[in-house]
Amino acid sequence: MTVNLGSIGIWHVQPHLDAEFAVDAERLGYGALWLGGSPPADLAAVETLLDATERIAVATGIVNMWQADPVELARSYHRIEARHPGRFLLGVGVGHREATQEYQKPYDKIVSYLDVLDAEGVPRQALVLAALGPKVLRLAAERTAGAHPYLTTPEHTRRAREILGGGVLLAPEQKVVVDPDPQRARESGRAMVSHYLQLTNYVSNLRRIGWTDADLADGGSDALVDALAVHGDAATVARGVRAHLDAGADHVCVQVLPHEADPLPAYRGIAEALGLIDQGAKG
C-alpha cells in the first residue's frame, strides 16, 4: 500500500465533511477521511479536502460504477495524485441493484470497470473495492489493494480476513452513536440502519454471517441495530471500533450518527478514547 491510512479514519458525507472539518480531523489524529455518498467522477470534493490539509489521507467510500465514467474518473485520479502524491485512495463499488436499471450483472460490471481503470493507468495499490461477499472479496484481493466493507460487524471482518488472506487491506466501516442514553442512541442507529435493510446486498450479507429474518424485520432487532451502530459513551464506542482491529481489520472507518447533528464533538471524544489526539499533535 502506498497510501497510509493509519488505523482509524472518519467516514462521513457532505456538507459536514468539508475543508474546515478535514483540518479538525487531521488535528485529532485520524489517519484518513472517507468521502461517502457516491462522489462524482470529477473528484473535486476530494481535491478540496486534500488542499486544506497536510498529512491526512482521503479515500472515496465509494465512487459508484454505474454513475461515474471510468475514463473520467481515471483522469481525475491522475490529477489528484500529481498534486497530492500518496494521499488519495480511490474506493469504487457497484452500489445496489435497487438503484440502477442496467442489465449488466454486478460482478461483470465490476470486472469491466476495473479493466478500464487498469488500462488508464490507475495503479492497483491506489484502488480499494467495496466488497461484502466471498466472490467480490476475492476479486478485491486479486485486482486492488483490498476491500472496503460497509454495514458490517467484527464477525464479518473476521471472515473477510480469512478470505482475503494477509497483506491485503481490509477497511470496514462502523457506524457509532456517542450517546449514553440507550433508547435515544438506538433510535438514531435504527433510523440509519433500517434504510439499508431494504437493500438486497446488505440483507444477504447479514444473513450470511448469521442474522435471522426476525433480526432483519421491522427496521432491525435491537441486537442487530446495536451491532451495526455501536452506541454508548466514547469509551464504549471506542471498544466497538477496536473490535474490528482485533478481528483482522487494518483500518476502521468510523461514521458518527445522526448526520443532522454536528459530528465533531463525537469524533473528538472517540479520538481521545482511542489515543489518537496525541498522535495528531506529534504529526
C-alpha positions as CSV (number, residue, x, y, z in Angstrom):
1,M,0.0,0.0,0.0
2,T,1.3,3.4,-1.0
3,V,-1.5,5.3,0.9
4,N,-1.0,5.4,4.6
5,L,-4.5,5.4,6.2
6,G,-3.5,4.8,9.8
7,S,-5.6,2.5,11.9
8,I,-8.7,4.8,12.3
9,G,-10.4,7.0,9.9
10,I,-13.6,9.0,9.5
11,W,-16.4,8.1,7.1
12,H,-18.8,10.9,6.5
13,V,-20.8,12.8,3.9
14,Q,-21.0,16.4,2.8
15,P,-21.8,19.0,3.8
16,H,-20.2,18.3,7.2
17,L,-17.2,16.7,5.5
18,D,-15.7,20.0,4.2
19,A,-12.3,21.7,4.3
20,E,-12.7,23.0,7.8
21,F,-13.8,19.6,9.2
22,A,-10.8,18.0,7.4
23,V,-8.4,20.3,9.2
24,D,-10.0,19.4,12.5
25,A,-9.9,15.7,11.8
26,E,-6.2,15.9,11.0
27,R,-5.5,17.7,14.3
28,L,-7.5,15.0,16.1
29,G,-5.1,12.4,14.8
30,Y,-7.3,10.5,12.4
31,G,-5.5,8.8,9.6
32,A,-8.0,9.1,6.8
33,L,-11.2,10.8,5.6
34,W,-13.6,8.7,3.7
35,L,-15.9,10.7,1.5
36,G,-19.2,8.9,1.3
37,G,-22.3,9.5,-0.8
38,S,-21.1,8.4,-4.2
39,P,-19.0,11.4,-5.2
40,P,-18.9,12.2,-8.9
41,A,-16.1,11.3,-11.3
42,D,-14.5,14.8,-11.2
43,L,-13.5,14.2,-7.6
44,A,-13.5,17.9,-6.9
45,A,-14.6,17.3,-3.3
46,V,-11.6,15.0,-2.7
47,E,-9.2,17.7,-4.0
48,T,-10.8,20.3,-1.7
49,L,-10.1,18.1,1.3
50,L,-6.5,17.4,0.3
51,D,-5.8,21.0,-0.5
52,A,-6.9,22.0,3.0
53,T,-4.7,19.5,4.9
54,E,-1.1,18.4,5.1
55,R,-1.0,14.7,6.1
56,I,-4.3,13.0,6.3
57,A,-5.3,10.6,3.6
58,V,-8.5,10.9,1.7
59,A,-10.5,8.0,0.3
60,T,-13.8,7.6,-1.6
61,G,-16.4,5.4,0.0
62,I,-17.4,4.8,-2.7
63,V,-17.5,6.1,-6.3
64,N,-20.5,4.3,-7.9
65,M,-19.5,2.4,-11.0
66,W,-23.0,2.9,-12.6
67,Q,-22.8,6.6,-12.2
68,A,-19.2,7.6,-12.8
69,D,-17.5,7.2,-16.2
70,P,-14.2,5.2,-15.5
71,V,-12.1,7.2,-18.0
72,E,-13.1,10.5,-16.5
73,L,-12.5,9.0,-13.0
74,A,-9.0,7.8,-14.0
75,R,-8.1,11.3,-15.3
76,S,-9.3,12.8,-12.0
77,Y,-7.2,10.2,-10.1
78,H,-4.1,11.2,-12.0
79,R,-4.7,14.9,-11.5
80,I,-5.1,14.4,-7.7
81,E,-2.1,12.1,-7.4
82,A,0.1,14.6,-9.2
83,R,-1.0,17.3,-6.8
84,H,-1.0,15.2,-3.6
85,P,1.1,12.1,-4.2
86,G,0.4,9.1,-2.0
87,R,-2.5,10.7,-0.1
88,F,-5.5,9.5,-2.1
89,L,-7.1,6.1,-2.1
90,L,-9.8,5.6,-4.8
91,G,-12.6,3.5,-3.5
92,V,-15.0,2.1,-6.1
93,G,-18.1,-0.1,-6.0
94,V,-21.1,-1.4,-7.8
95,G,-23.7,0.1,-5.5
96,H,-27.1,-1.5,-5.2
97,R,-29.3,-3.3,-7.7
98,E,-32.3,-1.3,-6.5
99,A,-30.7,1.9,-7.6
100,T,-30.0,1.0,-11.3
101,Q,-31.9,-0.3,-14.2
102,E,-28.8,-1.5,-16.0
103,Y,-28.9,-5.1,-17.3
104,Q,-25.3,-6.0,-16.8
105,K,-24.6,-8.3,-13.9
106,P,-23.0,-6.5,-11.0
107,Y,-19.9,-8.8,-10.9
108,D,-19.3,-8.4,-14.6
109,K,-19.7,-4.6,-14.2
110,I,-17.0,-4.6,-11.5
111,V,-14.6,-6.6,-13.7
112,S,-15.1,-4.4,-16.8
113,Y,-14.8,-1.2,-14.8
114,L,-11.5,-2.3,-13.2
115,D,-10.3,-3.3,-16.6
116,V,-10.8,0.3,-17.8
117,L,-9.1,1.8,-14.7
118,D,-6.2,-0.6,-15.3
119,A,-6.0,0.5,-19.0
120,E,-6.0,4.1,-17.9
121,G,-3.0,3.6,-15.6
122,V,-4.6,3.7,-12.2
123,P,-2.3,1.6,-10.0
124,R,-4.0,-1.3,-8.2
125,Q,-2.3,-0.3,-4.9
126,A,-4.3,3.0,-5.1
127,L,-7.6,1.3,-5.5
128,V,-10.0,-0.3,-3.0
129,L,-13.2,-2.2,-3.8
130,A,-16.5,-2.1,-1.9
131,A,-16.9,-5.8,-1.1
132,L,-19.1,-7.9,1.2
133,G,-19.5,-11.5,-0.2
134,P,-16.7,-14.0,-0.7
135,K,-16.6,-13.7,-4.5
136,V,-16.1,-9.9,-4.5
137,L,-13.8,-10.0,-1.6
138,R,-11.6,-12.4,-3.5
139,L,-11.7,-10.1,-6.5
140,A,-10.7,-7.2,-4.3
141,A,-7.6,-9.1,-3.2
142,E,-6.8,-10.0,-6.8
143,R,-7.4,-6.7,-8.5
144,T,-7.0,-3.9,-5.9
145,A,-5.2,-3.0,-2.7
146,G,-8.1,-4.5,-0.7
147,A,-11.7,-4.3,0.5
148,H,-13.9,-1.6,2.0
149,P,-16.9,-3.5,3.5
150,Y,-19.9,-1.3,4.6
151,L,-22.5,-2.0,7.2
152,T,-20.7,-4.9,8.8
153,T,-19.8,-6.3,12.2
154,P,-16.5,-7.7,13.6
155,E,-17.7,-11.2,12.8
156,H,-17.8,-10.2,9.1
157,T,-14.4,-8.6,9.5
158,R,-13.0,-11.9,10.8
159,R,-14.5,-13.9,7.9
160,A,-13.3,-11.3,5.4
161,R,-9.8,-11.5,6.7
162,E,-9.8,-15.3,6.2
163,I,-10.9,-14.9,2.6
164,L,-8.6,-12.0,1.8
165,G,-5.5,-13.5,3.4
166,G,-2.6,-11.5,4.7
167,G,-1.1,-8.4,3.1
168,V,-4.4,-7.2,1.7
169,L,-6.1,-4.0,3.0
170,L,-9.3,-4.6,5.0
171,A,-11.0,-1.3,5.9
172,P,-14.5,-1.8,7.2
173,E,-16.9,1.0,8.1
174,Q,-18.5,1.1,11.6
175,K,-21.5,3.3,12.5
176,V,-21.5,4.8,16.0
177,V,-23.7,6.9,18.2
178,V,-21.9,8.7,21.1
179,D,-24.8,8.9,23.5
180,P,-25.1,7.2,26.9
181,D,-28.9,7.0,26.7
182,P,-29.5,3.5,25.1
183,Q,-33.0,4.2,23.9
184,R,-32.2,7.5,22.3
185,A,-29.0,6.2,20.8
186,R,-30.7,3.1,19.4
187,E,-33.3,5.3,17.8
188,S,-30.6,7.2,16.0
189,G,-28.9,4.0,14.9
190,R,-32.2,2.4,13.7
191,A,-33.1,5.4,11.6
192,M,-30.0,4.8,9.5
193,V,-29.8,1.0,9.7
194,S,-33.4,0.5,8.6
195,H,-32.7,2.2,5.3
196,Y,-30.0,-0.4,4.4
197,L,-32.2,-3.3,5.4
198,Q,-34.2,-2.6,2.3
199,L,-31.2,-3.3,0.1
200,T,-30.6,-6.9,-1.1
201,N,-26.8,-6.9,-0.9
202,Y,-26.7,-5.9,2.7
203,V,-29.5,-8.2,3.8
204,S,-27.9,-11.1,2.0
205,N,-24.6,-10.4,3.8
206,L,-26.1,-10.1,7.2
207,R,-27.9,-13.4,6.7
208,R,-24.6,-14.9,5.6
209,I,-23.0,-14.0,8.9
210,G,-25.8,-15.4,11.0
211,W,-28.5,-12.8,11.4
212,T,-32.1,-14.1,11.2
213,D,-35.2,-12.9,9.4
214,A,-36.5,-11.8,12.8
215,D,-33.4,-9.6,13.2
216,L,-33.9,-8.1,9.8
217,A,-37.6,-7.3,10.2
218,D,-39.2,-4.0,11.2
219,G,-36.2,-1.9,11.0
220,G,-33.9,-4.3,12.7
221,S,-33.8,-6.0,16.1
222,D,-32.2,-4.3,19.0
223,A,-29.3,-6.7,18.8
224,L,-28.7,-6.0,15.1
225,V,-29.0,-2.2,15.5
226,D,-26.6,-2.3,18.4
227,A,-24.1,-4.3,16.4
228,L,-24.3,-2.1,13.3
229,A,-24.5,1.2,15.1
230,V,-22.4,0.8,18.3
231,H,-23.6,3.2,21.0
232,G,-22.7,4.5,24.4
233,D,-20.1,6.9,25.8
234,A,-16.9,7.5,23.8
235,A,-15.0,4.7,25.7
236,T,-17.7,2.2,24.8
237,V,-17.8,3.2,21.2
238,A,-14.0,3.0,21.0
239,R,-14.1,-0.6,22.2
240,G,-16.6,-1.4,19.4
241,V,-14.3,0.2,16.9
242,R,-11.2,-1.7,18.2
243,A,-13.2,-5.0,17.9
244,H,-12.7,-4.7,14.1
245,L,-9.0,-4.3,14.5
246,D,-8.9,-7.3,16.8
247,A,-10.8,-9.3,14.2
248,G,-8.3,-8.6,11.5
249,A,-9.0,-5.2,10.1
250,D,-6.1,-2.9,9.1
251,H,-8.2,0.3,9.3
252,V,-11.7,1.1,10.6
253,C,-13.8,4.0,9.1
254,V,-15.9,5.5,11.9
255,Q,-19.3,7.1,10.9
256,V,-20.9,9.2,13.6
257,L,-24.7,9.3,13.7
258,P,-27.0,11.1,13.5
259,H,-25.9,13.1,10.4
260,E,-28.2,16.0,11.4
261,A,-26.0,17.0,14.3
262,D,-22.5,18.5,14.3
263,P,-20.3,15.3,14.4
264,L,-17.1,17.0,15.5
265,P,-17.7,16.7,19.3
266,A,-18.3,12.9,18.9
267,Y,-15.3,12.4,16.7
268,R,-13.2,14.4,19.3
269,G,-14.4,12.1,22.1
270,I,-13.7,9.0,20.1
271,A,-10.2,10.3,19.2
272,E,-9.5,10.9,22.9
273,A,-10.7,7.4,23.9
274,L,-8.6,5.8,21.2
275,G,-5.5,7.9,22.0
276,L,-5.4,9.5,18.5
277,I,-5.1,13.1,19.6
278,D,-1.6,12.7,20.9
279,Q,-0.7,11.1,17.5
280,G,-2.1,14.1,15.7
281,A,-0.2,16.5,17.8
282,K,3.0,14.7,17.1
283,G,2.4,14.6,13.3
